[in-house]
Structure formats: C-alpha cells, structure tokens
C-alpha cells in the first residue's frame, strides 16, 4: 500500500489526533494503487524484457538449429560442438547490440522514474 503525505491544513481540525500539532508535521494517508496501473507497469516490464532477450535467444536458436542439422547430416553426435559457435555468435550479437539494448533499458528506467511522482501523488 502506498502512502502520501498530507498537511494539517487539509483536515481543518476534524481529526482530534491532529489538534495541537504544528503545521510542519505531516501525516500519512493510505492511497490505493489501481489495478490498471499494476497491469500497465507489468506489461511494460514484460515487453521490455522480451525486447532485450528476444534477439539473443533467436540467434542462439538459429545457431543451434543449423548445427543440429549439420550434425544429423554428417552423423556427428558431439554435444559440445554447438557450444562454441553459440557462445561466439550470441556474445558478438550482445556486443554489437549493446547500444540498442542500453537505449531500451534507459528509456524504460527513465519512464518508470519519471512516473513515480504521478503514482504516489
């Protein structure tokens, strides 16, 4: 549950607990978070995670498929044969795509951080 600070002036003395308290003191009032806000934040987080992970996973899938076809055609059944090409290609894609990945993460983070005052107020 989130809380927002309210001043003594908003109550105008209707609450006996506030009598005699200075105007600098602030009290907490519960504020409910809507279901739509939770759904929107969850959807944005999942979509960002998919946008970050999907290119690397698709490259690993493609490399694994190509090497599996090569292994079945040549009848080489070596389990470690697929490891090095996958590691090299996924690592290379990660390095090449790092600016794009960071741009997505920075955009998502700034969107969340800028939205905090609206979520709490």
C-alpha angles and dihedrals in degrees: 000000000000125000133206127203116245127187128234090249092067091064098044092208098303092126114069090208089066097055114116094012119131121247092245093065114092128199131209122244120189116246120195122229113226123235090236092058092052091047092049093048092047093048092050092048093049093046091050091050090050092049090052098044103034100075093049093045092048091052091050090048093050094048091047091050094049093048092045090054090047091050093049093048094048094035092232107148100189113144095198094054092085096049102074098046091046092049093048096045097043091045091049092048090049092052094045093045096043096103091051093045092049091047090056093047093047091048092050093046094049090047090054094044093048090049095055096087091052091048094050101036 
